[in-house]
Amino acid sequence: MPEANACSPNKRIWYTSVLAVFFHFDEHTRYGFPTYSPGLTVLQSRSVRTFVPHHLRGIQTLAGTSEILQDVPSDPSTPFKVRIHEDSFRGHNCETPELDVVVNKAQLLDMYRDMQVMRRMEMAADSLYKAKLIRGFCHLSIGQEAVSVGIHHGLTPEDSIITSYRCHPFAVMRGGSVVGVLGELMGRQCGMSKGKGGSMHMFTPTFYGGNGIVGAQVPMGAGIAFAAKYTGKPIATFTLYGDGASNQGQVFEAFNMAKLWDLPVVFVCENNKYGMGTSVERSSANTQHYTRGDSIPGLQVNGMDIIATRQAAEFARKWTVDDKRGPLLVEFVTYRYGGHSMSDPGTTYRTRDEVQRMRSTQDPIRGLQRYFEEWGLASVDELKVIEKDVKAEIEAAVEEAKASPEPDPQSFWNDIYYPGTEPRFLRGREREEVHYF
C-alpha cells in the first residue's frame, strides 16, 4: 500500500474505508485491533464509519450502545422509547427488527437482576469446581448472560427451549432454581435431576436440556416444534447450538426438515467465537452463521446488548408463531470469558489481552449499568443494593446445596423409565421379574 500522503483524497478515503472494516477504532481508547471476522467488527469512529457502506460494516458487538429517545417517566412501569444501535442487526433474506423499542424501568431492572444472578451463579460454580465439590464436566456461560436472559424475556412461559451443555442459565430462567442447578452440579438430592444428571442434564416442563452430544439437540428441537405444530399449540421452540456445532451434518438435516414442514422453530447459534479451542475462522469456511440456513432466512444480532437480544427474541417468536412464516435462523454474536470448560484455561488459543479487552468493552452487565446511569433510571447505590442482594442469594444457595445429601445408590435405578413402562430385562430387577417362560 503506498504512503497515505502520496494518495489522492479519494484513494485515502477508500483506504480508510477498507481499514475500518478490518480494524476497530474506538473513540474512547483511540486504538485499533484486527478483528477475527466481519462478525466481530465493532464500533468504528464516527469520522471513519461515514465512508463505510452499511452492508460492509460488521455487526455491532459493544455492550451499552442503545440511546434513549424521551424523558424517563417517574413510574417504573410506564413505558418509554429507546433506539438500538443501527448495526445491532443484520438480515439474510428477511427484514430486521425495529430499532425503536419500548421498555420500562421495571423490565430493565428485572433483566439486570437476572443477569447478575446468572453471573454470580456461574462464578460460584467455578469456585465449587476448584474446591473439588463439582466433578466431571462443567461448562460456564460467563460473558454470555445477555443471550439467555434476553431470550427468556422475549418469550412466553409456554414456549420451549432446548440447548447444549452450556445450559445452566437457561435451566434457571425456564423454571429451575439456583439451588437446583448448584445441587445438580455437586451431585446432591436437591439437584434438578436429583443429583443424577450432572451439568449437562437439567430439565423443566419447557426446558428440554442440556444435551451432552455436540449438535444433537438441534434435530430434537425440530421434533419438539413438530409436536407443537401437530397438536396445534401456538408455541415457539428455540433450539440453541454453538458455533462449534455449526458444521454438524445433523444440524443441516434439521434445517431441511424444519423448512420442508415449516415448523415453528427458531434455530439459535450462540457464536462465542471459539469451539473447544478452535476459532470459527479455523473451522468454518463461512463464519456468517446466520446465512447458513439454505432456504431458511437468517438474522445476526449483537449478543452483548440485552435490549437487542430481547428485541430479536420477540421478533423471532412473532415470525414463526404469530405470522406463521416457518423457521428462522438467529445468530447471537457473543463471547465467553472463560475456557470451553473448567478443564480449559482458555488462553492457549487466544491471548489474555484479548480476553481482558473483551471484558472491558463487551460486558453485557456493564452495558446495562451504563444505561441506568446515563439515562437516570437508577443510581449507583440502587444498583449496588441489587448486587448485594444477589450475592447474598447465591451464597445462601451454595450453602443449601452443599448441605443436601448425595442420592441413595438404590435410587439410581429410578427415573430411568416412566413409571410402569420399565422393560422386564432392566438391570436391578429380581430374577423372577426378568425371566421369560
C-alpha positions as CSV (number, residue, x, y, z in Angstrom):
1,M,0.0,0.0,0.0
2,P,1.5,3.4,-0.9
3,E,2.0,6.1,1.7
4,A,-1.3,7.7,2.7
5,N,0.1,11.2,2.0
6,A,1.0,10.1,-1.6
7,C,-2.6,9.1,-2.4
8,S,-5.3,11.3,-3.8
9,P,-8.0,12.3,-1.4
10,N,-10.4,9.8,-2.9
11,K,-7.9,7.0,-2.5
12,R,-7.2,8.0,1.1
13,I,-10.9,7.7,1.8
14,W,-11.1,4.3,0.1
15,Y,-8.1,3.0,2.1
16,T,-9.7,4.3,5.3
17,S,-13.0,2.7,4.5
18,V,-11.4,-0.7,3.9
19,L,-9.3,-0.5,7.1
20,A,-12.4,0.4,9.0
21,V,-14.0,-2.9,8.1
22,F,-11.0,-4.9,9.4
23,F,-9.9,-2.8,12.3
24,H,-11.7,-1.5,15.4
25,F,-11.4,2.3,16.1
26,D,-12.8,3.2,19.5
27,E,-13.2,6.9,20.2
28,H,-12.6,6.3,23.9
29,T,-9.3,4.3,23.6
30,R,-8.3,5.5,20.1
31,Y,-6.6,2.2,19.5
32,G,-7.3,-0.3,16.7
33,F,-7.1,-4.1,16.7
34,P,-7.7,-6.6,14.0
35,T,-11.0,-8.4,14.2
36,Y,-11.4,-12.2,13.9
37,S,-14.2,-12.0,11.3
38,P,-16.6,-9.4,9.9
39,G,-19.0,-10.7,12.7
40,L,-16.6,-9.4,15.3
41,T,-16.1,-5.9,13.8
42,V,-17.1,-3.4,16.5
43,L,-17.9,0.3,16.6
44,Q,-15.7,2.4,14.2
45,S,-15.0,6.1,15.0
46,R,-17.7,8.3,13.5
47,S,-15.3,10.1,11.2
48,V,-14.3,6.7,9.6
49,R,-17.7,5.0,9.6
50,T,-19.2,7.8,7.5
51,F,-17.3,6.4,4.4
52,V,-18.1,2.7,5.1
53,P,-21.1,1.3,3.2
54,H,-23.7,-0.1,5.6
55,H,-23.6,-3.6,4.1
56,L,-19.8,-3.8,4.6
57,R,-19.8,-2.8,8.3
58,G,-19.7,-5.7,10.8
59,I,-22.3,-6.4,13.4
60,Q,-22.1,-4.2,16.5
61,T,-20.9,-6.1,19.5
62,L,-20.2,-3.5,22.1
63,A,-22.5,-3.5,25.1
64,G,-24.4,-0.4,26.0
65,T,-24.8,1.3,22.6
66,S,-28.6,2.0,22.6
67,E,-29.8,5.5,23.2
68,I,-32.9,6.9,24.9
69,L,-35.4,8.9,22.9
70,Q,-37.5,10.6,25.5
71,D,-37.6,11.6,29.2
72,V,-37.7,8.7,31.7
73,P,-41.2,8.5,33.4
74,S,-41.3,8.6,37.2
75,D,-43.4,5.5,37.3
76,P,-41.2,2.4,36.9
77,S,-44.0,0.6,34.9
78,T,-44.6,3.4,32.4
79,P,-43.0,2.6,29.1
80,F,-40.6,4.8,27.2
81,K,-38.8,4.5,23.9
82,V,-35.1,3.8,23.2
83,R,-33.2,3.2,20.0
84,I,-30.9,0.2,19.4
85,H,-27.7,0.9,17.6
86,E,-28.1,0.8,13.8
87,D,-25.6,-2.0,13.4
88,S,-27.1,-4.3,16.0
89,F,-28.9,-6.5,13.4
90,R,-28.1,-8.0,10.0
91,G,-30.8,-9.7,8.0
92,H,-30.4,-12.5,5.4
93,N,-33.4,-12.9,3.2
94,C,-35.6,-11.2,5.9
95,E,-36.2,-7.9,7.4
96,T,-34.6,-6.9,10.7
97,P,-36.3,-6.0,13.9
98,E,-37.3,-2.4,14.6
99,L,-34.6,-0.3,16.2
100,D,-37.0,1.8,18.2
101,V,-38.0,-0.3,21.2
102,V,-40.5,0.3,24.1
103,V,-39.2,-0.6,27.5
104,N,-39.8,0.4,31.1
105,K,-37.6,0.7,34.2
106,A,-39.1,-2.3,35.9
107,Q,-38.3,-4.6,32.9
108,L,-34.8,-3.4,32.7
109,L,-34.2,-3.9,36.4
110,D,-35.6,-7.4,36.2
111,M,-33.2,-8.2,33.3
112,Y,-30.3,-6.6,35.2
113,R,-31.0,-8.7,38.3
114,D,-31.4,-11.9,36.2
115,M,-28.0,-11.3,34.6
116,Q,-26.4,-10.6,37.9
117,V,-27.9,-13.9,39.2
118,M,-26.6,-15.8,36.2
119,R,-23.1,-14.3,36.5
120,R,-22.9,-14.9,40.3
121,M,-24.2,-18.5,40.0
122,E,-21.6,-19.4,37.4
123,M,-18.9,-17.8,39.4
124,A,-20.0,-19.9,42.4
125,A,-19.8,-23.0,40.2
126,D,-16.3,-22.0,39.2
127,S,-15.3,-21.8,42.9
128,L,-17.0,-25.1,43.8
129,Y,-15.3,-26.9,40.9
130,K,-11.9,-25.6,42.0
131,A,-12.7,-26.8,45.6
132,K,-13.4,-30.3,44.1
133,L,-17.1,-30.2,45.1
134,I,-18.1,-30.4,41.5
135,R,-16.7,-33.3,39.4
136,G,-16.9,-34.1,35.8
137,F,-17.9,-31.7,33.0
138,C,-18.7,-28.1,33.8
139,H,-19.3,-25.5,31.0
140,L,-19.9,-21.9,32.2
141,S,-21.6,-19.0,30.4
142,I,-19.8,-16.0,32.0
143,G,-20.0,-13.2,29.4
144,Q,-23.0,-14.6,27.6
145,E,-25.7,-13.6,30.0
146,A,-27.5,-11.3,27.6
147,V,-28.4,-14.2,25.4
148,S,-30.1,-16.4,27.9
149,V,-31.8,-13.6,29.8
150,G,-32.8,-11.7,26.6
151,I,-34.3,-14.8,25.0
152,H,-36.2,-15.7,28.1
153,H,-37.7,-12.2,28.4
154,G,-38.7,-12.2,24.7
155,L,-40.7,-15.5,25.0
156,T,-43.9,-16.6,26.7
157,P,-43.8,-19.0,29.7
158,E,-45.2,-21.7,27.4
159,D,-42.5,-21.5,24.7
160,S,-39.9,-24.3,24.7
161,I,-36.1,-24.1,24.8
162,I,-33.5,-26.8,24.2
163,T,-29.8,-26.1,24.2
164,S,-26.3,-27.7,24.5
165,Y,-24.2,-28.5,27.6
166,R,-23.7,-24.8,28.3
167,C,-27.1,-24.7,29.9
168,H,-27.1,-23.5,33.5
169,P,-28.7,-20.0,32.9
170,F,-31.4,-21.4,30.7
171,A,-32.3,-24.0,33.3
172,V,-32.9,-21.3,35.9
173,M,-34.7,-18.9,33.6
174,R,-37.1,-21.6,32.4
175,G,-38.4,-22.6,35.8
176,G,-35.4,-24.1,37.7
177,S,-33.6,-22.6,40.6
178,V,-30.1,-21.7,41.6
179,V,-30.1,-24.3,44.4
180,G,-31.3,-26.9,41.9
181,V,-28.5,-26.1,39.4
182,L,-25.7,-26.0,42.0
183,G,-27.1,-29.1,43.7
184,E,-27.1,-30.9,40.4
185,L,-23.6,-29.9,39.7
186,M,-22.4,-31.2,43.0
187,G,-24.5,-34.4,42.7
188,R,-26.9,-33.7,45.6
189,Q,-30.5,-34.8,46.1
190,C,-31.7,-31.1,45.8
191,G,-30.4,-31.0,42.2
192,M,-32.8,-30.5,39.3
193,S,-32.3,-34.1,38.3
194,K,-31.9,-35.4,41.9
195,G,-28.1,-35.3,41.6
196,K,-28.0,-38.0,38.9
197,G,-27.8,-35.9,35.8
198,G,-24.9,-33.5,36.3
199,S,-24.0,-30.3,34.5
200,M,-25.5,-31.3,31.1
201,H,-28.8,-32.9,32.1
202,M,-31.3,-30.5,33.7
203,F,-34.9,-30.2,32.6
204,T,-38.2,-28.3,33.3
205,P,-41.6,-28.6,31.6
206,T,-40.5,-26.0,29.0
207,F,-36.7,-26.7,29.0
208,Y,-35.6,-29.8,27.3
209,G,-32.0,-29.7,28.5
210,G,-28.8,-29.5,28.4
211,N,-27.5,-32.1,26.0
212,G,-24.1,-33.6,26.0
213,I,-23.7,-34.7,22.4
214,V,-22.5,-31.8,20.2
215,G,-25.3,-30.7,17.9
216,A,-27.7,-33.5,18.9
217,Q,-30.2,-31.1,20.4
218,V,-30.9,-29.4,17.0
219,P,-32.9,-32.2,15.4
220,M,-34.5,-32.8,18.8
221,G,-35.6,-29.1,18.8
222,A,-37.1,-29.6,15.4
223,G,-39.0,-32.6,16.7
224,I,-40.4,-30.5,19.6
225,A,-41.5,-27.9,17.1
226,F,-43.1,-30.6,15.0
227,A,-45.1,-31.8,18.1
228,A,-46.3,-28.3,18.7
229,K,-47.5,-27.9,15.1
230,Y,-49.1,-31.3,15.1
231,T,-51.0,-30.6,18.3
232,G,-51.9,-27.1,17.2
233,K,-50.2,-25.4,20.2
234,P,-49.2,-21.8,19.5
235,I,-45.7,-22.1,21.0
236,A,-42.2,-21.4,19.6
237,T,-39.3,-23.7,20.1
238,F,-35.9,-22.0,20.4
239,T,-33.2,-24.5,19.5
240,L,-29.7,-23.4,20.5
241,Y,-26.3,-24.6,19.4
242,G,-22.8,-23.1,19.4
243,D,-20.5,-22.2,16.6
244,G,-18.6,-25.4,17.4
245,A,-21.6,-27.5,16.4
246,S,-22.5,-25.5,13.3
247,N,-20.8,-27.9,10.9
248,Q,-22.5,-31.0,12.2
249,G,-24.4,-32.8,9.5
250,Q,-27.5,-33.3,11.7
251,V,-27.8,-29.5,12.0
252,F,-28.3,-29.1,8.3
253,E,-30.6,-32.1,8.2
254,A,-32.8,-30.5,10.8
255,F,-32.8,-27.2,8.9
256,N,-34.0,-29.1,5.8
257,M,-36.9,-30.9,7.5
258,A,-37.9,-27.8,9.5
259,K,-38.2,-25.7,6.3
260,L,-39.9,-28.6,4.4
261,W,-42.6,-28.7,7.0
262,D,-42.5,-25.0,8.0
263,L,-42.1,-25.8,11.7
264,P,-42.4,-23.1,14.4
265,V,-38.8,-23.4,15.4
266,V,-36.1,-20.7,15.8
267,F,-32.6,-22.1,15.4
268,V,-30.2,-20.1,17.5
269,C,-26.4,-20.1,17.0
270,E,-24.6,-18.8,20.1
271,N,-21.5,-17.6,18.3
272,N,-19.0,-17.1,21.2
273,K,-16.1,-17.1,18.6
274,Y,-14.5,-20.4,19.8
275,G,-15.3,-24.1,19.9
276,M,-13.3,-26.3,22.1
277,G,-10.0,-24.4,21.4
278,T,-10.7,-23.7,17.8
279,S,-11.7,-20.2,16.5
280,V,-14.6,-20.1,14.0
281,E,-12.2,-19.0,11.2
282,R,-10.2,-22.2,11.5
283,S,-13.3,-24.5,11.4
284,S,-15.8,-22.8,9.1
285,A,-15.5,-21.6,5.6
286,N,-18.5,-19.3,6.1
287,T,-18.3,-17.6,9.5
288,Q,-21.6,-15.7,9.0
289,H,-23.7,-18.4,10.6
290,Y,-27.0,-16.6,10.1
291,T,-26.6,-17.1,6.3
292,R,-26.1,-20.8,6.5
293,G,-29.7,-22.0,6.8
294,D,-30.0,-22.5,3.0
295,S,-33.7,-21.6,2.4
296,I,-34.2,-20.5,6.0
297,P,-33.9,-16.7,6.5
298,G,-31.4,-15.5,9.0
299,L,-30.8,-12.8,11.5
300,Q,-27.5,-11.7,13.1
301,V,-27.7,-10.0,16.5
302,N,-25.5,-8.1,18.9
303,G,-25.5,-10.7,21.6
304,M,-23.9,-8.3,24.2
305,D,-26.8,-5.7,24.3
306,I,-29.6,-7.1,26.4
307,I,-32.2,-4.8,24.7
308,A,-31.1,-6.0,21.3
309,T,-31.3,-9.7,22.3
310,R,-34.7,-9.3,23.8
311,Q,-35.9,-7.5,20.7
312,A,-34.5,-10.2,18.5
313,A,-36.2,-12.9,20.5
314,E,-39.6,-11.2,20.3
315,F,-39.1,-10.7,16.6
316,A,-38.2,-14.4,16.0
317,R,-41.2,-15.6,18.1
318,K,-43.6,-13.4,16.1
319,W,-42.0,-14.6,12.8
320,T,-42.5,-18.3,13.5
321,V,-45.7,-18.4,15.7
322,D,-47.8,-15.3,15.1
323,D,-47.0,-14.7,11.5
324,K,-46.5,-18.5,10.7
325,R,-43.6,-17.8,8.4
326,G,-41.8,-21.0,9.2
327,P,-38.3,-21.5,10.8
328,L,-35.8,-18.7,11.4
329,L,-32.1,-18.9,12.0
330,V,-30.7,-16.3,14.5
331,E,-27.0,-15.9,15.3
332,F,-26.2,-14.1,18.6
333,V,-22.6,-12.8,18.4
334,T,-21.3,-13.1,21.9
335,Y,-18.2,-14.1,23.8
336,R,-17.3,-16.4,26.6
337,Y,-14.8,-15.0,29.1
338,G,-13.7,-18.4,30.4
339,G,-12.4,-21.5,28.8
340,H,-14.5,-24.1,26.9
341,S,-15.0,-26.0,30.2
342,M,-13.4,-25.8,33.6
343,S,-10.5,-28.0,32.4
344,D,-9.6,-25.4,29.8
345,P,-7.7,-22.3,30.9
346,G,-8.9,-20.6,27.8
347,T,-5.6,-18.8,27.0
348,T,-3.8,-21.4,24.9
349,Y,-5.6,-20.5,21.7
350,R,-6.3,-16.8,22.4
351,T,-4.3,-14.1,24.4
352,R,-5.0,-12.8,27.8
353,D,-5.0,-9.3,26.3
354,E,-7.9,-10.4,24.0
355,V,-10.0,-11.7,26.9
356,Q,-9.3,-8.6,29.0
357,R,-10.2,-6.3,26.1
358,M,-13.5,-8.1,25.6
359,R,-14.3,-8.0,29.3
360,S,-13.7,-4.2,29.4
361,T,-15.6,-3.3,26.2
362,Q,-18.1,-6.0,25.8
363,D,-19.7,-6.9,29.1
364,P,-23.5,-7.2,28.9
365,I,-24.0,-6.4,32.6
366,R,-21.8,-3.3,32.5
367,G,-23.6,-2.2,29.3
368,L,-27.0,-2.3,31.1
369,Q,-25.4,-0.5,34.1
370,R,-24.4,2.3,31.7
371,Y,-28.0,2.7,30.6
372,F,-29.2,3.1,34.2
373,E,-26.5,5.7,34.9
374,E,-26.6,7.7,31.7
375,W,-30.4,7.7,31.4
376,G,-31.1,8.4,35.0
377,L,-33.0,5.2,35.6
378,A,-31.2,4.1,38.8
379,S,-28.4,5.4,40.9
380,V,-25.2,3.6,41.5
381,D,-26.3,3.0,45.1
382,E,-29.6,1.4,43.9
383,L,-27.7,-1.0,41.6
384,K,-25.3,-1.9,44.5
385,V,-28.3,-2.9,46.6
386,I,-29.3,-5.3,43.9
387,E,-25.8,-6.7,43.6
388,K,-25.6,-7.1,47.4
389,D,-29.0,-9.0,47.4
390,V,-28.0,-11.2,44.6
391,K,-24.6,-12.0,46.2
392,A,-26.4,-13.0,49.5
393,E,-28.9,-15.1,47.5
394,I,-26.2,-17.0,45.7
395,E,-24.2,-17.6,48.9
396,A,-27.3,-19.0,50.6
397,A,-28.0,-21.2,47.6
398,V,-24.4,-22.6,47.8
399,E,-24.8,-23.5,51.4
400,E,-28.2,-25.1,50.9
401,A,-26.9,-27.2,48.0
402,K,-23.8,-28.2,50.0
403,A,-25.9,-29.3,52.9
404,S,-28.1,-31.6,50.7
405,P,-27.1,-35.3,50.9
406,E,-25.9,-37.3,47.9
407,P,-28.6,-39.6,46.3
408,D,-29.0,-43.1,47.7
409,P,-27.4,-45.6,45.4
410,Q,-30.7,-47.5,45.3
411,S,-32.3,-44.5,43.7
412,F,-30.0,-44.8,40.6
413,W,-32.5,-47.3,39.1
414,N,-35.3,-44.8,39.5
415,D,-36.4,-42.2,37.0
416,I,-35.0,-44.1,34.0
417,Y,-38.3,-45.0,32.5
418,Y,-41.8,-43.6,33.0
419,P,-43.3,-45.5,35.9
420,G,-45.0,-48.7,34.8
421,T,-43.2,-48.8,31.4
422,E,-39.9,-50.3,32.6
423,P,-38.8,-53.3,30.5
424,R,-38.6,-56.6,32.4
425,F,-35.0,-57.1,31.4
426,L,-33.9,-53.9,33.1
427,R,-30.9,-54.2,35.4
428,G,-31.6,-54.0,39.1
429,R,-34.7,-56.3,39.0
430,E,-35.1,-59.7,40.6
431,R,-34.7,-62.9,38.6
432,E,-38.4,-63.6,38.7
433,E,-39.1,-60.2,37.0
434,V,-36.7,-60.7,34.1
435,H,-37.1,-64.5,33.5
436,Y,-39.2,-65.4,30.5
437,F,-41.1,-68.7,30.1
